[in-house]
Amino acid sequence: MIRENRLYAELVTGERASIKRVCTANDLYVFAHASGNLNPLHLPGDDREESEAVAPSMWVGALVSAVLGNILPGAGTLYKSQSFTFMDRVHVGDELTVTVTVRDKRGGGLVVLDTAVTAGSGKTIAQGVAEVLAPTRKVRCEDDRLPDLVVQRHRHFDRLLKACEGLAPIVTAVAAPEDKASLGGALLAAQRGIIRPILVGSVRAIEAAAREIGADLAGIEIVEAAGANAAAAVAVELARLGKAGAIMKGHLHTDDLLHHVVRRENGLRTDRRLSHAFVMDVPGLDHVLIVSDAAINIAPDLDAKVDITRNAIDVALALGIEKPKVGVLSAVETVNPKIPSTIDAAALAKMADRGQIAGGVVDGPLAMDNAMDVEAAKTKGITSLVAGHADVLIVPNLEAGNMLVKELSFVAHAEAAGLALGATVPIILTSRADGEKARLASCAVAALHRAWRAGGDMRLRLLAPAAE
């Protein structure tokens, strides 16, 4: 939108202008960074809802400058003074109307304006008087000259953790939690009531790790197993006997754990191939992004990709996505016989059309840009329910998936939760590089998946994304 400012001679007493603005959690984070005001009362916290955070009064006052600088008098306006009286408080989600009214014109280009901020209900939040120097030359400018700003936070994982409230803790066999990272992650999830851990491994090593992090193991079941191989075998046996509803990887190699999971005798096989799904919380993206398979299947054929896709759709359904949109990735968005992944992608899409893959909308081949960006899809002339809106990305092979996940993590600052599916129980695969929230989120995804398989409707548990 093009705006034109008002010069001193053009201003009329009684003239007014206003804007509307909804207070968001991101506004509070940005203001805290810009002002240095880190009062916890003004920031959403882990122990309270976003809507409970109180907006700083000076953030409310700063909205007045948006009207003065953009509309009335507009570009070129300079503040001389501003007074405020604050009558009420603003919270995340409140819609505000900010109004300025010309009260008086004085010598030297000085203009006096009444300023007011009201809530959607009509109650007055703040009022005051501004004295400004009116613009001295005519300016016409666009509103959208600022670059986009992405606030690095992981609100989607916060909602996953919130959704677990009220669920019974999932009994989880933790294989070889013999270092501070793996033991700490399991105990943290236990403290949040997401899992009830059974620690499987060397009791001596587990107790040493607990001392290192200052943790109390009182009341937590520990099963002795000497060595990583034995710990993996016992954890799988606990799940096979129904004594554990999930398995969590501790301080051992993923291959050592999965070797016991996929055994034909006394393993946890189902009619599905085992695959891994990363659940990504990407700052700036308005939904979680599921990427599969980037950890187990190295070069999957079409049969394997069918199960990978089905497993990923199940994760999306468990997280409350009613009709997951699945983009099957390749380097290009057209079928090319010289690029085998495009043929697999087209076959998966047609199989979904024919009901062979159920629960989601599948389309491919799609390149990464047109899978995630609406404008990129339009530029390529792609008409699709998935293009530009993908909830799930199926990668052509492990190499591509691994690079994609690490680019999102280390370039886009995403957090990644991980879950292996296709066994009789979900398998929580964490990495030593995972942060605290990622470990918690992995456990939350497992708990939500278990509840979904038991017949729970996760759409009723997950909170709708807040306006940003």
Secondary structure, DSSP 8 states (H G I E B T S, - for coil): -EEE---GGG--TT-EEEEEEE--HHHHHHHHHHH----GGGS--TTS-GGGSB--HHHHHHHHHHHHHHTSS-TT-EEEEEEEEE-S--BTT-EEEEEEEEEEE-GGGEEEEEEEEEETTS-EEEEEEEEEE--SS--EEES--S--------HHHHHHHHHTTTS--EEEEEE---SHHHHHHHHHHHHTTSEEEEEEE-HHHHHHHHHHHT---TT-EEEE--SHHHHHHHHHHHHHTTS-SEEEE-SS-HHHHHHHHT-TTTS-B-SS--EEEEEEE-TT-SS-EEEE-SSS-SS--HHHHHHHHHHHHHHHHHTT-SS-EEEEE-SSSS--TTSHHHHHHHHHHHHHHTTSS-SSEEEEEE-HHHHH-HHHHHHTT---SSTT--SEEE-SSHHHHHHHHHHHHHTS--EEEEEEESBSS-EE---TT--HHHHHHHHHHHHHHHHHHTT--GGGTS------
